[in-house]
């Protein structure tokens, strides 16, 4: 796949990572290390293989530790009381043109990155179809930390981010990696500001909303949100169990060898 555009990347990395304590007592979540290499450095090693510039990171908790030459640092000063959507819009001036948005606690293969960037969709969201086996390795009950994800036959996402009643409600797993064209980004901002006028986003305050809430709000407005489907090839490190798990190391090794 030939990627012709240059994309801007925004890494969301403001949270305290409380479920990773004590490892996050002295560092942001994305700087937690697996085998001596931080999640952030692992993600940067993938991002820098493609025409992506600038790479912007939005920090909050212990944000001075995120300063480095290859990154432009922005700050969500209200990180302790807000969620992903608020963090993203803490850097609204950067939400222009073609933008890749990534969570700071994930690592994905170059193949996944290339697939997302190569999508022709205005809004393209990476979705793992082979999620269940991975979730069962991370959770005794895979529904404990899962959300609904329903896909249409035409590749669009019909529902995302709700509480599932059964595995049948989950066609794939949202990863925290998505791409917006300039048009898609304008639609994202329009949806956010419409919710801001209403004082809520799908029943939540904007400060407490997740990215999946914003994506679902767009879907509710009949804005097309497309899935880029993949089968594995990524890792999320959200808990101490994830960090210490052998499956995390195995998946990271596969990513490095991809």
C-alpha positions as CSV (number, residue, x, y, z in Angstrom):
1,X,0.0,0.0,0.0
2,X,1.4,3.4,-1.0
3,X,0.6,6.2,1.5
4,X,0.7,9.5,-0.4
5,X,-0.3,12.0,2.2
6,X,1.6,13.2,5.2
7,X,-0.4,12.8,8.3
8,X,-0.1,14.6,11.6
9,X,-0.2,12.2,14.6
10,X,-1.6,13.0,18.0
11,X,-0.9,10.7,20.9
12,X,-3.3,10.9,23.9
13,X,-1.2,10.4,27.0
14,X,-2.6,12.6,29.8
15,X,-4.0,10.1,32.2
16,X,-2.6,8.9,35.5
17,X,-2.7,5.2,34.8
18,X,-4.0,4.3,38.2
19,X,-4.5,0.7,37.2
20,X,-0.8,0.4,36.5
21,X,0.3,1.5,39.9
22,X,2.9,1.2,41.4
23,X,4.6,1.4,38.0
24,X,3.0,4.8,37.2
25,X,3.9,6.4,40.6
26,X,6.9,8.1,39.0
27,X,6.1,8.3,35.3
28,X,3.3,8.8,32.8
29,X,1.5,5.6,31.7
30,X,3.1,5.6,28.2
31,X,6.6,5.6,29.8
32,X,6.1,2.3,31.5
33,X,8.6,-0.2,30.1
34,X,8.3,-3.7,28.9
35,X,11.7,-5.4,28.7
36,X,13.4,-2.0,29.1
37,X,11.6,-0.2,26.3
38,X,8.7,2.2,27.0
39,X,5.3,2.0,25.3
40,X,5.9,5.4,23.9
41,X,9.2,4.5,22.3
42,X,7.7,1.4,20.9
43,X,4.9,3.3,19.3
44,X,7.3,6.0,18.0
45,X,9.4,3.4,16.3
46,X,6.3,2.4,14.3
47,X,5.1,5.9,13.6
48,X,8.4,7.1,12.3
49,X,8.4,4.4,9.6
50,X,5.7,6.4,7.7
51,X,5.2,9.9,6.4
52,X,3.9,11.3,9.7
53,X,4.8,14.8,10.9
54,X,4.6,16.4,13.3
55,X,4.0,13.9,16.1
56,X,2.2,15.7,18.9
57,X,1.7,14.2,22.4
58,X,-0.9,15.6,24.8
59,X,0.3,15.0,28.3
60,X,-1.1,15.8,31.7
61,X,0.2,13.7,34.6
62,X,3.9,14.2,35.0
63,X,4.0,15.8,31.6
64,X,7.5,17.3,31.7
65,X,8.8,13.7,31.4
66,X,7.3,13.5,27.9
67,X,9.5,16.2,26.4
68,X,11.8,15.0,23.7
69,X,13.1,16.4,20.4
70,X,10.9,14.3,18.1
71,X,7.7,15.3,19.8
72,X,5.6,18.4,20.1
73,X,4.2,18.5,23.6
74,X,0.7,19.8,24.5
75,X,-0.8,19.7,28.0
76,X,-4.3,19.0,29.4
77,X,-4.1,20.9,32.7
78,X,-7.3,19.3,33.8
79,X,-6.1,15.7,33.2
80,X,-7.0,14.5,36.8
81,X,-10.7,15.3,36.3
82,X,-11.2,14.7,32.5
83,X,-11.2,12.0,29.9
84,X,-10.0,11.3,26.4
85,X,-12.3,13.8,24.5
86,X,-11.3,16.7,26.7
87,X,-7.6,15.7,26.3
88,X,-7.9,15.7,22.6
89,X,-9.6,19.1,22.4
90,X,-7.0,20.6,24.8
91,X,-5.0,20.7,21.5
92,X,-7.8,21.9,19.3
93,X,-5.5,24.3,17.3
94,X,-3.7,21.1,16.1
95,X,-6.9,19.5,14.8
96,X,-6.5,20.6,11.2
97,X,-5.9,18.6,8.1
98,X,-5.3,14.8,8.0
99,X,-4.8,13.5,11.5
100,X,-3.9,10.2,13.1
101,X,-5.1,9.8,16.7
102,X,-3.4,7.2,18.9
103,X,-3.8,6.2,22.5
104,X,-0.6,6.3,24.5
105,X,-1.0,2.8,26.1
106,X,-1.0,0.8,22.9
107,X,1.5,-0.6,20.5
108,X,0.6,-1.8,17.0
109,X,2.4,-3.2,14.0
110,X,3.5,-1.3,11.0
111,X,1.1,-3.3,8.9
112,X,-1.8,-2.0,11.0
113,X,-0.6,1.6,10.8
114,X,-0.2,1.3,7.0
115,X,-3.7,-0.1,6.7
116,X,-5.3,2.7,8.7
117,X,-3.3,5.4,6.7
118,X,-4.2,3.8,3.4
119,X,-7.9,3.8,4.0
120,X,-9.9,6.1,1.7
121,X,-12.5,6.8,4.4
122,X,-12.8,10.2,6.0
123,X,-13.0,8.5,9.4
124,X,-11.2,5.2,9.7
125,X,-11.0,3.3,13.0
126,X,-8.8,0.2,13.6
127,X,-10.9,-2.7,14.7
128,X,-9.5,-6.1,15.8
129,X,-11.7,-9.0,14.6
130,X,-9.5,-11.5,16.5
131,X,-10.1,-9.9,19.8
132,X,-11.8,-12.6,21.9
133,X,-8.8,-14.9,22.5
134,X,-6.6,-11.9,23.5
135,X,-9.3,-10.6,25.9
136,X,-9.7,-14.0,27.5
137,X,-5.9,-14.1,28.2
138,X,-6.3,-10.7,29.9
139,X,-9.6,-11.2,31.8
140,X,-11.3,-14.1,33.4
141,X,-14.5,-12.9,31.8
142,X,-13.9,-11.2,28.5
143,X,-17.1,-9.2,28.9
144,X,-15.8,-7.5,32.1
145,X,-13.6,-5.0,30.1
146,X,-15.3,-5.1,26.7
147,X,-17.6,-2.8,24.8
148,X,-20.1,-3.3,22.0
149,X,-18.9,-3.0,18.4
150,X,-21.4,-3.7,15.6
151,X,-20.3,-3.6,12.0
152,X,-22.4,-3.1,8.9
153,X,-22.1,-5.3,5.8
154,X,-20.6,-2.2,4.0
155,X,-17.8,-1.9,6.5
156,X,-19.1,1.0,8.5
157,X,-19.4,1.0,12.3
158,X,-23.0,1.0,13.5
159,X,-22.5,0.9,17.3
160,X,-19.5,1.4,19.5
161,X,-18.6,1.8,23.2
162,X,-21.8,0.5,24.9
163,X,-22.0,-2.2,27.6
164,X,-22.4,-5.6,26.0
165,X,-24.9,-8.2,27.2
166,X,-23.1,-11.1,25.4
167,X,-20.3,-11.8,23.0
168,X,-22.8,-11.5,20.2
169,X,-22.8,-7.8,20.7
170,X,-19.1,-7.5,19.8
171,X,-18.0,-7.9,16.2
172,X,-14.5,-6.6,17.0
173,X,-12.4,-4.6,19.4
174,X,-11.7,-0.9,19.3
175,X,-8.0,-0.3,19.7
176,X,-7.6,3.4,20.2
177,X,-6.1,4.1,16.7
178,X,-8.0,6.1,14.1
179,X,-7.5,8.4,11.2
180,X,-9.4,11.5,10.1
181,X,-9.2,13.3,6.7
182,X,-9.5,17.1,6.8
183,X,-13.2,16.6,6.2
184,X,-13.5,13.9,8.9
185,X,-11.7,16.2,11.3
186,X,-14.2,19.0,10.6
187,X,-17.1,16.6,11.3
188,X,-15.4,15.6,14.6
189,X,-15.1,19.2,15.7
190,X,-18.6,20.0,14.6
191,X,-20.0,17.1,16.7
192,X,-17.9,18.1,19.7
193,X,-19.0,21.8,19.6
194,X,-22.6,20.8,19.0
195,X,-22.4,18.7,22.2
196,X,-20.7,21.5,24.0
197,X,-23.7,23.8,23.2
198,X,-26.0,21.1,24.6
199,X,-23.9,20.7,27.7
200,X,-23.6,17.0,27.3
201,X,-22.3,14.2,25.0
202,X,-24.6,11.2,24.9
203,X,-25.6,11.8,28.5
204,X,-22.1,12.6,29.8
205,X,-20.4,15.8,30.5
206,X,-17.8,16.6,27.8
207,X,-15.1,16.4,30.5
208,X,-16.0,12.8,31.2
209,X,-16.6,11.6,27.7
210,X,-14.6,8.9,26.0
211,X,-13.5,8.9,22.3
212,X,-16.0,6.1,21.7
213,X,-18.8,8.4,23.0
214,X,-17.7,11.0,20.4
215,X,-17.6,8.4,17.6
216,X,-21.0,7.1,18.6
217,X,-22.4,10.6,18.6
218,X,-21.1,11.0,15.0
219,X,-22.8,7.7,14.1
220,X,-26.0,8.9,15.7
221,X,-25.8,12.0,13.3
222,X,-25.6,9.6,10.3
223,X,-21.9,10.5,9.8
224,X,-20.1,7.5,8.3
225,X,-17.4,6.0,10.5
226,X,-15.5,3.1,8.8
227,X,-13.7,0.2,10.3
228,X,-10.3,-0.9,9.2
229,X,-10.4,-4.5,10.2
230,X,-7.3,-6.3,11.4
231,X,-6.5,-9.6,13.1
232,X,-4.3,-9.2,16.1
233,X,-1.0,-7.4,15.8
234,X,-1.3,-5.0,18.7
235,X,-1.0,-4.7,22.4
236,X,-2.7,-2.7,25.1
237,X,-1.0,-2.2,28.5
238,X,-3.7,-1.0,30.8
239,X,-3.2,-2.9,34.1
240,X,-0.4,-4.5,36.1
241,X,-1.6,-7.8,34.8
242,X,-1.0,-6.7,31.3
243,X,2.4,-5.4,32.1
244,X,3.6,-8.5,33.7
245,X,1.9,-10.9,31.3
246,X,3.9,-13.2,29.0
247,X,1.2,-12.7,26.3
248,X,2.2,-9.0,26.2
249,X,5.8,-9.9,25.6
250,X,4.9,-12.5,23.0
251,X,2.7,-10.0,21.1
252,X,5.3,-7.3,21.3
253,X,7.9,-9.7,19.8
254,X,5.5,-10.5,16.9
255,X,5.0,-6.7,16.3
256,X,8.8,-6.2,16.2
257,X,9.1,-9.0,13.7
258,X,6.2,-7.9,11.5
